[in-house]
């Protein structure tokens, strides 16, 4: 796979090749698994076809312009981040007819492929696919994984803000991803889970996003998707929303009320969760619930920049996790997930 030139694993707790964010010297090695990038042309195109929320992706140093890329790379350097894994979520190529959506998916994936070549070792990508158009989504997923060598496929929690990922219409798509043995990255849409309790008070990103993470995963569990497609590795944004906090309640609904076909806790111990949450106590809760080996560094760039980009690394280092756990979260777990 196209990826980062990284140091070999070092299992010693006493010595480490990893560069700390506050260190003046040393190699850049960390892998940021949750970052976004869009071209202005791409955002204009999806807006023309019906996307209503592109304003949140504009004018925030998130494009492929030379100046935006220079700023992005400097922030990565300052934080000790070697690679960002780029995705188009939540600005997915899901609008227009099947041809329009497929062409948009190809365009954003081609952009990511160009950046990977242009900046060797600095970027990887989750491919965009034109769901709800299943046939075209399968074709583009194949291209992204087998031709462009991307790390996986990025999906919104809701397709076109209305179709659950657990909708039976998407089963052939998941069958293909299972055959490809790839990663599925799940990211919220910003539609507030279509809840008036959220949206009437403009809480779409305050609480709506982590609730979407939580609900989408539970919908997949209810539909038994992870068990039916065991070769898919699921990466969920924002520490999985409130899943770690509610895990015992969720499991009790399985053991006492048959709410799921198999143990949610057992299933989710094989999921991966990025750390774009920035609360040390939440990080420790997630570590205690799912294990440190399932956690991945995530920044949610460009929504956290400059000092707050560096914070994405620093909060892990100051979280009272031991050095071995920190290093696993910052690099080793991502290497294992992506097969680097």
C-alpha positions in Angstrom: 0.0 0.0 0.0 1.0 3.6 -0.5 1.8 5.0 2.9 4.4 6.3 5.3 8.0 5.3 5.5 8.0 4.5 9.2 10.4 3.1 11.8 10.0 -0.5 12.7 7.9 -1.5 15.7 9.7 -1.1 19.0 8.2 -3.1 21.7 10.5 -1.7 24.4 8.9 0.5 27.1 12.3 2.0 27.9 13.4 3.3 24.5 11.4 4.7 21.7 12.1 6.2 18.2 9.0 8.3 18.5 9.2 12.1 18.3 7.2 13.9 21.1 5.2 16.9 20.1 7.2 19.1 22.4 10.6 17.8 21.1 12.8 20.0 18.9 14.4 17.1 17.1 13.6 13.6 16.0 11.7 11.8 13.2 8.1 12.6 12.4 6.2 9.3 12.8 2.7 9.8 14.1 -0.3 8.9 11.9 -3.4 11.1 12.1 -6.3 8.9 10.9 -9.0 11.6 10.9 -8.4 14.5 8.6 -10.4 16.1 5.8 -9.5 17.9 2.5 -11.6 19.2 -0.4 -11.0 21.3 -3.5 -13.1 24.3 -4.0 -14.2 22.9 -7.4 -15.4 19.7 -5.7 -17.4 21.6 -3.1 -18.9 23.7 -5.8 -19.9 20.7 -7.7 -21.6 18.8 -4.9 -23.4 22.0 -3.9 -24.7 22.5 -7.4 -26.1 18.9 -7.3 -27.9 19.3 -3.9 -25.5 19.3 -1.0 -26.7 21.9 1.5 -23.9 22.0 4.1 -20.8 22.8 2.2 -20.3 26.2 4.0 -18.8 24.3 7.0 -16.0 23.1 4.7 -15.1 26.4 3.1 -12.6 29.1 4.0 -10.9 27.0 6.7 -7.5 26.2 5.1 -8.8 22.8 4.0 -8.2 22.9 0.2 -5.5 21.7 -2.0 -4.1 25.2 -2.7 -0.4 25.7 -2.2 -0.9 28.0 0.8 -3.4 25.7 2.5 -1.1 22.7 2.1 1.9 24.6 3.4 0.0 25.6 6.5 -1.3 22.0 6.9 2.1 20.5 6.6 3.6 23.0 9.1 0.9 22.1 11.7 1.7 18.4 11.1 5.4 19.0 11.6 4.8 21.0 14.8 2.7 18.1 16.2 5.1 15.4 15.1 2.6 14.0 12.6 4.1 12.2 9.6 0.9 11.2 7.8 -2.7 12.3 7.6 -5.3 10.0 6.3 -7.6 12.2 4.2 -11.3 11.7 3.6 -14.1 13.6 1.9 -16.6 12.9 4.7 -19.0 14.4 5.4 -18.9 16.1 2.0 -19.6 12.9 0.2 -20.2 12.5 -3.6 -23.8 11.3 -2.9 -25.8 13.9 -4.9 -27.1 14.0 -8.4 -27.7 10.9 -10.5 -25.5 7.8 -10.6 -23.3 9.2 -13.3 -22.8 12.6 -11.6 -22.1 11.0 -8.2 -19.6 8.5 -9.7 -17.7 11.3 -11.6 -17.5 13.3 -8.4 -16.1 10.3 -6.4 -13.5 9.7 -9.1 -12.5 13.4 -9.0 -11.9 13.6 -5.3 -10.2 10.3 -5.2 -7.9 11.3 -8.1 -7.1 14.5 -6.1 -6.0 12.4 -3.1 -4.0 10.1 -5.3 -2.2 13.2 -6.7 -1.4 14.6 -3.3 -0.1 11.2 -2.1 2.4 11.2 -5.0 3.1 14.9 -4.7 4.0 14.7 -1.0 5.6 11.3 -0.5 4.9 9.9 2.9 2.7 12.7 4.1 -0.7 11.6 3.1 -2.9 8.5 2.8 -6.6 8.3 2.0 -9.9 6.8 2.6 -11.7 6.6 -0.8 -15.0 8.3 -1.5 -17.8 6.3 -3.1 -21.1 7.4 -4.7 -23.6 5.8 -2.4 -26.6 5.4 -2.6 -25.7 4.2 -6.1 -24.6 0.7 -5.2 -23.2 -0.5 -8.5 -21.1 2.7 -9.0 -20.0 2.6 -5.3 -18.7 -0.9 -5.8 -16.8 0.0 -8.9 -15.2 3.1 -7.3 -14.4 1.1 -4.1 -12.5 -1.5 -6.2 -10.6 1.3 -7.9 -9.7 3.1 -4.7 -8.4 0.0 -3.0 -6.9 -2.0 -5.8 -5.7 0.7 -8.2 -5.1 3.8 -6.0 -3.9 1.7 -3.0 -6.0 3.7 -0.5 -6.3 2.5 3.1 -10.1 2.0 3.0 -13.4 3.6 2.2 -15.0 6.6 4.1 -18.7 6.5 4.7 -21.2 8.9 6.2 -23.4 7.7 9.1 -26.4 8.5 6.9 -26.4 8.4 3.1 -28.0 11.5 1.7 -29.0 12.3 5.3 -31.7 9.6 5.1 -30.5 6.1 4.4 -28.9 4.1 7.3 -25.7 2.2 6.5 -27.6 -0.8 7.8 -30.2 -0.4 5.0 -30.5 -3.8 3.2 -30.0 -2.0 -0.2 -26.3 -1.6 0.8 -25.6 -5.3 1.5 -24.0 -5.9 -1.9 -21.7 -3.0 -1.3 -20.6 -4.4 2.1 -20.2 -7.8 0.4 -17.7 -6.3 -2.0 -15.8 -4.5 0.8 -15.7 -7.7 2.7 -14.2 -9.4 -0.4 -11.6 -6.6 -0.6 -10.8 -7.1 3.2 -10.6 -3.3 3.7 -11.3 -0.7 6.3 -14.6 1.2 6.5 -14.3 4.6 8.1 -17.6 6.0 9.6 -18.0 9.7 10.1 -21.1 11.8 11.0 -23.0 13.9 8.5 -23.9 17.0 10.6 -27.6 16.4 10.1 -28.1 16.0 13.9 -29.4 12.4 13.5 -32.5 14.1 11.9 -33.6 14.9 15.5 -35.6 18.0 16.2 -34.3 17.9 19.8 -30.9 18.5 18.3 -31.5 20.5 15.2 -34.1 23.0 16.5 -31.4 24.2 18.9 -28.5 24.1 16.4 -26.7 21.4 18.2 -25.8 19.4 15.0 -22.0 19.5 15.7 -22.1 20.0 19.5 -23.9 16.8 20.3 -25.4 15.6 17.0 -22.1 14.3 15.5 -21.2 11.9 18.4 -24.8 10.8 18.6 -24.6 9.9 14.8 -21.4 7.9 15.4 -23.2 6.0 18.2 -26.4 5.4 16.4 -24.8 4.3 13.1 -22.7 1.7 14.9 -25.7 0.4 16.8 -27.7 0.1 13.6 -24.9 -1.9 12.0 -24.9 -4.2 15.1 -28.7 -4.6 15.0 -28.4 -5.6 11.3 -25.6 -8.0 12.3 -23.4 -6.4 9.6 -20.0 -6.9 11.4 -20.6 -10.6 11.9 -21.9 -11.2 8.4 -18.8 -9.4 6.9 -15.9 -10.4 9.2 -13.2 -9.2 6.8 -14.3 -5.5 7.1 -12.4 -3.5 9.7 -14.5 -0.7 11.1 -12.9 2.7 12.1 -15.4 5.0 13.9 -14.7 8.7 14.5 -14.7 10.6 17.8 -14.0 7.7 20.1 -17.3 6.1 18.9 -19.5 8.9 20.3 -21.0 7.7 23.6 -20.4 4.0 23.0 -17.7 3.6 25.7 -19.8 5.5 28.3 -22.9 3.4 27.6 -21.3 0.1 26.9 -22.5 -1.8 29.9 -26.1 -0.6 29.3 -25.8 -1.7 25.6 -24.5 -5.1 26.6 -27.2 -5.6 29.3 -29.8 -5.0 26.6 -28.2 -7.9 24.7 -27.9 -10.3 27.7 -31.2 -9.5 29.3 -33.5 -8.5 26.4 -32.0 -10.0 23.3 -31.6 -6.6 21.7 -28.8 -7.8 19.4 -28.0 -11.1 17.7 -24.5 -11.3 19.3 -22.6 -9.5 22.1 -22.1 -5.8 21.2 -19.2 -5.6 23.6 -17.4 -8.5 22.0 -18.0 -7.2 18.5 -16.9 -3.6 19.3 -13.6 -4.8 20.8 -12.7 -5.5 17.2 -13.6 -2.0 16.0 -11.2 0.9 15.9 -11.9 4.3 17.3 -10.0 7.5 16.7 -9.2 10.0 19.4 -10.7 13.1 18.0 -12.4 13.9 21.3 -9.6 15.6 23.2 -10.9 14.8 26.7 -8.4 12.8 28.7 -11.0 11.2 30.9 -13.0 10.1 27.8 -9.8 8.6 26.3 -9.2 6.6 29.5 -12.8 5.4 29.5 -12.4 4.2 25.9 -9.1 2.5 26.7 -10.7 0.8 29.6 -13.8 -0.2 27.6 -12.3 -1.4 24.3 -8.5 -1.6 25.0 -5.7 0.7 23.9 -4.9 -1.5 20.9 -8.1 -0.3 19.2 -7.5 3.4 19.5 -6.0 5.6 16.7 -4.7 9.2 16.7 -7.3 11.5 15.1 -7.3 15.3 14.9 -10.5 16.2 12.9 -8.4 18.6 10.8 -9.2 21.3 9.6 -11.7 21.9 12.4 -8.9 22.0 15.0 -5.8 23.9 13.9 -2.6 25.4 15.2 -2.3 24.9 19.0 -5.5 22.8 18.9 -4.0 20.6 16.2 -1.0 20.0 18.4 -3.4 19.3 21.3 -4.6 16.2 19.4 -1.2 14.7 20.2 -0.5 16.3 23.5 -3.7 15.2 25.2 -2.8 11.6 24.5 0.7 12.1 26.0 -0.7 13.8 29.1 -3.6 11.3 29.7 -1.9 9.1 32.3 -1.7 6.2 29.8 1.7 4.6 29.9 4.3 5.2 27.3 3.7 2.0 25.5 0.0 2.7 25.2 0.6 6.3 24.0 2.9 5.0 21.2 0.5 2.4 20.2 -2.3 5.0 19.8 0.0 7.5 18.0 1.4 5.1 15.5 1.6 1.4 16.0 -2.2 0.7 16.0 -2.6 2.5 12.7 0.3 0.6 11.2 -1.4 -2.6 12.2 -4.8 -1.5 10.9 -3.5 -0.4 7.5 -1.0 -3.2 7.1 2.0 -0.9 6.9 
